[in-house]
Amino acid sequence: MGAVYFYHMTRTPLDATLPVLLEKSLAAGWRVALRGSNQAGLERLDELLWLKPEEGFLPHGLAGGPHDADQPVLMGIDLPVADRTALICVEGAKLDPGEVGGLERASILFDGGDPEAVQAARAQWREVTGAGLSAQYWSQESGRWEKKAEA
């Protein structure tokens, strides 16, 4: 059973953090569901991932195409995780604690400069830990990513 990692972005924006996490996920051999909260945001991230990393290629696609099952990173709003090994939630997308059991890892990335995003992440933390799942809170307030809490 996987853990849920909460990434409190205070120094590095989503556009820089997400490609790094996706590269690490793919290097681990995981098939990733990237869940967003709105189509416009996902389309913006889709464009970003075609440009980063500059020295490589991050294979991915938006859900709804003919090759969804072949995509190492599949992006969508209401993505099921049945055929995936990792879930990354961005821009306020929610995860259901019940879907974490079959995953290697679930991650929630949230903007530390957005008070509503911080409150939503705190609510997700309470929901995840209340369900008895393992959770880790990572912050970059010191300039680098550090684990600040674990439950």
QUINORNOR-V269201 format. One record per pair of residues at least 12 apart in sequence whose ideal C-beta (glycine too) atoms are under 7 Angstrom apart, sorted by sequence separation. I is the first residue (numbers start at 0). J is the second residue. If there is no record, write none. Layout:
i:I j:J
i:I j:J
This chain:
i:58 j:70
i:59 j:71
i:62 j:74
i:136 j:148
i:58 j:71
i:59 j:72
i:60 j:73
i:61 j:74
i:62 j:75
i:94 j:107
i:107 j:120
i:58 j:72
i:60 j:74
i:61 j:75
i:68 j:82
i:135 j:149
i:57 j:72
i:59 j:74
i:45 j:61
i:62 j:78
i:86 j:102
i:107 j:123
i:134 j:150
i:85 j:102
i:80 j:98
i:84 j:102
i:85 j:103
i:88 j:106
i:84 j:103
i:85 j:104
i:86 j:105
i:87 j:106
i:88 j:107
i:89 j:108
i:41 j:61
i:87 j:108
i:80 j:102
i:128 j:150
i:91 j:116
i:17 j:44
i:91 j:119
i:45 j:74
i:18 j:48
i:22 j:52
i:44 j:74
i:93 j:123
i:96 j:126
i:96 j:127
i:14 j:47
i:18 j:51
i:41 j:74
i:99 j:132
i:18 j:52
i:41 j:75
i:96 j:130
i:22 j:57
i:21 j:57
i:96 j:132
i:38 j:76
i:18 j:57
i:33 j:72
i:35 j:74
i:31 j:71
i:33 j:73
i:36 j:76
i:30 j:71
i:31 j:72
i:32 j:73
i:33 j:74
i:34 j:75
i:35 j:76
i:34 j:76
i:34 j:78
i:25 j:71
i:32 j:78
i:32 j:80
i:40 j:90
i:21 j:72
i:32 j:83
i:30 j:82
i:31 j:83
i:34 j:86
i:30 j:83
i:30 j:84
i:31 j:85
i:32 j:86
i:33 j:87
i:34 j:88
i:35 j:89
i:36 j:90
i:29 j:84
i:35 j:90
i:36 j:91
i:29 j:85
i:31 j:87
i:33 j:89
i:36 j:92
i:35 j:92
i:34 j:92
i:24 j:85
i:20 j:87
i:17 j:89
i:29 j:103
i:13 j:89
i:20 j:106
i:17 j:108
i:16 j:108
i:13 j:108
i:3 j:99
i:1 j:99
i:0 j:100
i:4 j:104
i:6 j:106
i:8 j:108
i:1 j:102
i:6 j:107
i:8 j:109
i:1 j:103
i:2 j:104
i:3 j:105
i:4 j:106
i:5 j:107
i:6 j:108
i:7 j:109
i:8 j:110
i:9 j:111
i:1 j:104
i:8 j:111
i:1 j:105
i:3 j:107
i:7 j:111
i:5 j:120
i:5 j:124
i:3 j:127
i:11 j:139
i:3 j:132
i:5 j:134
i:7 j:136
i:9 j:138
i:10 j:139
i:5 j:135
i:7 j:137
i:9 j:139
i:2 j:133
i:3 j:134
i:4 j:135
i:5 j:136
i:6 j:137
i:7 j:138
i:8 j:139
i:9 j:140
i:2 j:134
i:5 j:137
i:10 j:142
i:2 j:135
i:4 j:137
